[in-house]
Amino acid sequence: MTGYTMLRNGGVGNGGQPWVLRWSSRIRLTWLSFTLFIILVFFPLIAHYYLTTIDDADDAGKRIFGPRTGNELCEVKHVQDLCRIRESVSEELLQLEAKRQELNSEIAKLNLKIEACKKSIENAKQDLLQLKNVISQTEHSYKELMAQNQPKLSLPIRLLPDKDEANLPLPKSNRNCRLHNCFDYSRCPLTSGFPVYVYNSDQYPFGSSLDPLIKQAFEATVRTNVYVTENANIACVYVILVGEMQEPIMPKATELQQQLHSLPYWRTDGHNHLIINLSRKSETQNFIYNISTGRAMIAQSTFYDLQYRPGFDIVVSPLVHAMSEPNFLEIPPQVPVKRKYLFSFQGEKIESLRSSLQEVRSFEEEIEGNAPADYDDRIITTLKAVQDSKLDFVLVEFTCKNQPKASLPTEWALCGERDDRLELLKLSTFALIITPGDTHLLISAGCAMRLFEALEVGAIPVILGEQVQLPYHEVIRWNEAALIIPKPRITEVHFLLRSISDNDLLAMRRQGRFLWETYFSTSDNVFSTVLAIIRTRIQIPAAPIREETAVEIPHRSGKAAGTDPNMADNGDLDLGPVETEPPYASPKYLRNFTLTAMDIYRNWNSAPGPFHLFPHTPFDPVLPSEAKFLGSPWVAMSQGSSSQ
């Protein structure tokens, strides 16, 4: 039966059952059999696979299926042991962690100790370095002390002269007197302090003839001078004032000579004596010329060539301001440099008076053919020509309007009063000073007075005549304050004066002001200058300057030195060896004797002058840097640059 037949019959087969049921039952049995076959075959295989691989699975997988075997029970016990071990290990780990923390704290403490030790080691190294420096410096000082040829000397005990006089060899004549044969050095040790004894002129007859103003000024100066002593037995120099004298009551030359020789400490020849003849007026005469002064030094403003002994006698300035201080308010300022007149001169030549000595000299010179040329006429002609040319404003007058001052023969006398002369000099850039026609007259009171007035008001002196011996010329560099021109160059003077620059003019004017204020202006300056020249000659240092406590001037910030909180700390900076000795002042007065030998001209020609000895000066010589490493003593910081 076909399918179509079965469908037509309602799906009933031969057995009376529908064919569909029969077909589905067959299919169901087939699938069931196939399924059972798959289960029976593959399930054992899968179970066998898992049973064989159960040892490799994790613990959770082991306990999924079936009862546990004996091996598994052993493993459980092992696991429990492991758990106990883990707990014990955890406890040990906790204990180890605690110990680790303790060790870390101990390590931190040890690190701090290490840092402290390192710091102490560095400090010890610094101390060791300082000790090495101290040892090195001590060894260096020891070597210096052993090899030092010029040790530092302290002032010895003051040496005083003996009463017994040394026998000095007599010179051939008083004209040949110099310090080496007419001065007793034994009375003036280097450490004596230069004691000076001054005679009281009132105790001697010639004292009544002295000019009252000169006498009073001299006595006032003596009372304040640091070198003057009342003990004649220890004196180095003995000073006697003999002029200026008043002419109406002037003693005779023989009487004055006898009075000088009768001085209590004259000692036959007058060695170590200084005779001072001061001039207050230009007409002062040279009355000492005919007096035998023996080995005594002479200080005055007028000298002839046969009378003056170079290096022994002293040319002093006139004492114009005897009892009064100069009025510095009346002194004109330094500028303007150039004034109304290029130069000026007022004077009248004195020719009427001639001494017998000058006549004898002139006669002898004419016989020998060495008569001095008279340039005064040429000077007058040349200067008048310059004035008439009107190239520059100049003022020259060779005849006084009033009676000229009394002067020495061949000298140009002063005209008018002092105030009138000063007013003219205040308007003059240069002041001409014509030396006397007598070439044997080295310096006169009139020339010294002209020089004094020119320096006082700032007129630069132009001295015609190179034979002149200016005051204190052996220590003062006059070429820095004045022009000294030979008389034969009179025709070139105008050109020379016009060629000088303003800078040089001002420098010369300033130097002239310094010289006038320091050595000329007052009686105290004149007397101190005379003593300073003698002291410089015999190389005795000046008296030390009086110490004055310095006044501390506070800073405008109001902070004292060293109290600034922002001041940087030096830290570990090595500042050299530790000073084991107590602090002491810097060495002072190290050039006491070299100043009177090396720096004579600098001391005399620059401020403050030679009258005081200073502990230090800005002009002290400085050693070069290499000298400090080659024997000269010094203290190096951090072993000096040679250790770098």
PyMOL commands that set and color helices and strands:
alter all, ss='L'
color gray80, all
select helices_A, chain A and resi 3-8+19-56+59-62+70-147+174-176+179-182+185-187+201-203+205-209+212-224+232-234+247-249+253-261+328-330+356-368+376-389+418-426+445-457+478-480+487-499+502-520+523-537+600-604+625-629+641-643
alter helices_A, ss='H'
color red, helices_A
select strands_A, chain A and resi 196-198+237-243+273-277+297-300+303-304+314-315+341-346+348-349+395-397+412-413+428-434+441-443+460-464+483-485
alter strands_A, ss='S'
color yellow, strands_A
deselect
rebuild
show_as cartoon
